[in-house]
């Protein structure tokens, strides 16, 4: 394994997205993320804007940024051996987040139904 990669997402301000319907990724924030990664030897190789659902009611602009760096020769075999473990760990974390999001959405629906019933009884 000659290179390793890291993907981060940088999102616009949640408050401005929610209140104003339009957010903006601040240049200083983006620059700080890129410089922080560069200080650890990472090089930006790809950036893509995506819209992600936020708080069920709004979309949020996010930059998905891919960085790469060369794996030192002395670490390549060990790093390559850990790749499958990294995939399994990432998939497990994704499943936990998905279950948490589903539980949160179900809770919001249930709370809405209870509130609706309470208001209709008055």
C-alpha positions, 0 to 999 in steps of 0.5 A: 500500500503506497498511499492512504486516503482520508475523506472529511466533510466540511459543512456550512453553518447549521444555524444559517442553513436552518434559519435562512434556508441557505448556508455558506461554507466559510473560506477561513474554515475551509482553509483551516481544515486544509492546512491542518491536514497538510500539516500532517502530510496530507495532500488534497486530491479531490473535492465535491459539493454534496447536499445532505439532509440535516435535522430532517427539515433542511438540506445542508451544503457539504464539501466532501474532501479527499486527501492522500499521503504516501505511506512510509515504506516501513509501514506499508505491509502493516498498513495494508494488513489493517485495511480490511479491519478498517472497512469492517470498523467503518461499516459497523460505525455507519450502521450504528449511525443509521440506527441512531438516525432511524430511532431519532426520526421515529421519536420525532414522528411519535412526538408529533403524533402525541402533540397532534392528539393533545392539540386536537383534544382541546 
